[in-house]
Each structure stands twice: as C-alpha cells, then as structure tokens.
Amino acid sequence: MALYIDGSSLNASKDTTCHLLPCKVEHNGDASVDSYFTTAIRKSELDRGSSSSAENDDIEFTGSFRGRPLKGRDLQIPSGYTGVVLKEAHKPFTEDEDRTLKPTHTFKSFTYWNWDTPPSVNDNIKKAMDWIDLAHVLHSPVEEHNDSKGST
C-alpha cells in the first residue's frame, strides 16, 4: 500500500483553527466546534514575573470536553512549515490498496490540550515541535573555524 498526498489543491485550502485533544473521537467529518467547544474556552494569563506584555507562551486556555476539564496552550508551526488538514475522499476496500489524501485546510498554529494538567515543556507535542528546529541546526553545514594561533 502506498500513501499519496494530492498537493494540487493545497494553495486553494482555507486557513483554519485547529485543536489537538488528548483523546480519540470516533467521528470522521465536520463538527460544530465553533458552536459547542470554542465558545466555552476561557483564556488566562500566566504570571511569569515582571513581563509587561502577554506572549503566546504566557496564555493558557481552559475548557472542557464531555464534562472533563482541559488545559491548553497555543503552539506555532515552525517557520518554513505549514500545518495541513488532510481528507481521504475514497476509502480503500482492502489494506493493500493505494490511498490518496487531499488537503482541505491549512494552519499556522494550533491549540493543544491536556486533561486537567497545565501544558508544559515536557509535553510530547511540545518536544516534537522543538525537535524540528533542533534537527535543522544538527543537519545544517558546519563552517570551519580557523584558529588564529599557530600549533606547534
């Protein structure tokens, strides 16, 4: 089985708001997120000392999903990357068939949620997003440094 992404409609994709929930929702399709979930989200600024302006890392969100408390934070997609929501138009009949996904929406940031624990730098999604920048540094060419002192 091969997986193909049809990039022809990527430029026509709309920008959207995305949420990464810490659960599996047994539903594939559109949902009324703006009507039922987004309206219940509350924003709070974290006290980080003498900072005068709120940055994205200083804003925490609270909400609930199916009666369980959620705490979340916005996460930016790294520079040079774009988040993409993909949809499969036709489900394969067998696992051996090739699959094609088409982009429906793009996003520059998303809100990730934890069950009743504040988001932190130790969350797996935060570590994964930080790894992109780290991998770029690790795999970039190394410049030779000439030492001005002679060796004996």
SVG drawing of the C-alpha trace seen along z (x, -y; Angstrom):
<svg xmlns="http://www.w3.org/2000/svg" viewBox="-23 -46 79 52">
<polyline fill="none" stroke="black" stroke-width="0.4" points="0.0,0.0 1.2,-3.5 0.0,-6.8 -0.2,-9.7 -0.9,-13.4 -2.6,-15.3 -0.9,-18.7 -2.8,-20.3 -5.5,-21.8 -3.0,-22.9 -3.0,-26.6 -6.8,-26.6 -7.0,-25.3 -8.6,-27.7 -6.9,-28.8 -8.5,-27.3 -8.2,-26.9 -7.1,-23.5 -7.3,-21.8 -5.4,-18.7 -7.4,-16.9 -5.9,-14.2 -8.5,-11.6 -9.8,-9.7 -13.2,-10.9 -15.0,-8.2 -16.2,-10.6 -14.8,-11.5 -16.2,-14.6 -17.2,-18.1 -18.1,-19.1 -19.7,-22.3 -16.6,-23.2 -17.3,-27.0 -20.8,-26.5 -20.1,-24.0 -16.4,-24.0 -14.8,-27.3 -17.5,-29.3 -16.6,-27.6 -12.9,-28.2 -11.6,-30.7 -8.2,-32.5 -6.0,-33.2 -2.6,-35.0 0.1,-33.2 2.1,-35.1 5.7,-34.9 7.2,-37.8 7.7,-41.3 6.7,-40.7 4.6,-43.6 3.1,-42.0 1.4,-38.7 3.1,-36.4 1.6,-33.1 3.6,-31.1 2.0,-33.2 -1.6,-32.5 -3.3,-29.3 -6.7,-28.2 -9.2,-26.2 -12.2,-24.3 -14.0,-21.0 -14.8,-18.1 -17.6,-15.8 -17.5,-17.0 -13.8,-16.6 -11.6,-19.6 -9.0,-20.6 -6.0,-23.0 -4.4,-24.1 -1.9,-26.4 -1.3,-27.7 1.7,-26.2 3.1,-27.9 4.1,-25.8 7.9,-26.3 9.0,-28.9 9.1,-27.4 6.4,-24.8 2.7,-24.8 0.2,-22.6 -2.2,-20.8 -5.6,-19.0 -6.0,-16.1 -9.1,-14.2 -9.5,-10.9 -12.1,-11.1 -12.4,-7.4 -11.8,-4.7 -10.0,-1.7 -11.7,1.7 -8.6,3.5 -5.4,2.6 -3.3,3.3 -4.9,0.6 -3.2,-2.8 -4.6,-5.7 -4.8,-9.4 -5.3,-12.2 -6.3,-15.8 -5.6,-18.9 -8.7,-20.7 -7.3,-23.3 -4.0,-24.8 -3.0,-26.3 -0.1,-28.3 -0.8,-27.4 -3.0,-25.1 -4.1,-24.7 -3.0,-21.5 -4.9,-20.3 -4.1,-18.2 -6.6,-16.6 -6.7,-18.9 -2.8,-19.4 -1.2,-22.6 0.7,-22.4 4.5,-22.3 7.7,-22.0 7.6,-18.2 4.6,-17.5 5.3,-15.2 3.8,-17.6 5.9,-20.5 9.0,-18.4 8.2,-17.2 7.7,-20.8 11.0,-21.8 12.8,-18.9 12.1,-20.4 14.3,-23.5 16.9,-21.3 17.1,-18.9 17.6,-21.9 20.6,-23.0 22.0,-19.5 21.8,-18.9 23.0,-22.3 26.5,-22.5 29.3,-23.3 31.6,-26.2 35.3,-25.6 36.7,-27.7 40.3,-28.8 42.2,-29.3 44.5,-32.4 47.0,-30.8 49.6,-28.5 50.0,-25.0 53.4,-23.5"/>
</svg>
